[in-house]
């Protein structure tokens, strides 16, 4: 008598690397490892945020499937976090160097004089109102703010600094640095360095 593959007498010998994992497999492995090592499990919100931070395209149904939760509960948590401004937006990371559009990114170091009773907040509010400003951070160290600017040309960025940012009464000095090439952004590798595999021939 013969038995087919998969029976108790003749189990299938399928290599594990040949099996395709679902989108939540890695998440579940991490969860099991944490529980085994006595690490507290994240809350529902933390789990959702960790997932969409790396992939904003995930739907409530996708997240529910990964976390093995009800889609309605996930959708409710997403809506609540949007209202509370925990989730402030959903963005797509684009490597503009691969397109025909000419764009310039610049990092500007800004030194300011804090205003009495308001500190840095009122100055920050004036700066981030400009549409050219992509990001604004209060820093420690030798300067006060890092301003991230997006423009079409270096001249456009320079004009912003000269005509808008520099003349502000609280601004003491600025230093502009242009981004020449992006290799990694938001934890995503944009440009992999390829090594020349050809053998070098000595003269």
C-alpha positions, 0 to 999 in steps of 0.5 A, a space after each residue: 500500500 502506498 501513501 500520498 505526500 502529506 500523510 502521517 506515514 509520508 510527510 511532505 518534505 517542503 523546504 521552509 524557504 520555499 514558503 511565502 510568508 504573509 504580510 504579518 509573519 515578521 510582526 508575529 515572530 517579533 511578538 512571540 520573541 518579545 513574549 518569550 523574553 518577557 518584554 511587554 506587548 505594545 498597545 493596539 495603537 503602538 502596533 498600528 503606528 509601527 505598521 503604518 510608519 513603514 507602509 502608509 498604504 496599509 488599509 484598516 483591513 490589512 492591519 486587522 489581518 496582520 494583528 488578528 483584530 476586527 477591522 472595525 476596531 482598527 478603523 476606529 483607532 485610526 480615526 481617533 488618532 487622526 482626530 488627536 493629531 497622533 497621525 498627522 498625515 500620510 506621505 509617499 516617499 519619492 526619489 525625485 532624482 529618478 524623475 525629470 523634475 528638477 528639485 533642490 533640497 536645502 538644510 538651513 541652520 538658523 541662530 535666533 534671539 528667543 523672545 521674552 515670554 514666548 521663547 522659540 515657539 513664536 519664532 518657529 510659528 512665523 518660519 513654518 508658515 512659509 510654504 517653502 518650509 518642508 520641515 522645522 526643528 528646534 535644535 541643541 548645539 551651536 544653532 537654534 533651528 534646522 529649516 528644511 527647504 524645497 525649491 526648484 533651483 538653488 537661486 529660489 532657495 537663496 532668494 527665500 533666505 535673503 528675502 524672507 528668512 534672513 530679514 526676520 528681526 529675531 534671526 541672527 544668522 543663517 547657514 545654507 547647505 544644499 543636498 547633493 544626493 540622497 542615499 537613504 530617507 525615512 529608513 528607506 535606501 534610495 540609492 544602492 552603491 554598486 561595486 564594480 565586480 570586474 577584475 582589475 588588470 595591472 599594467 
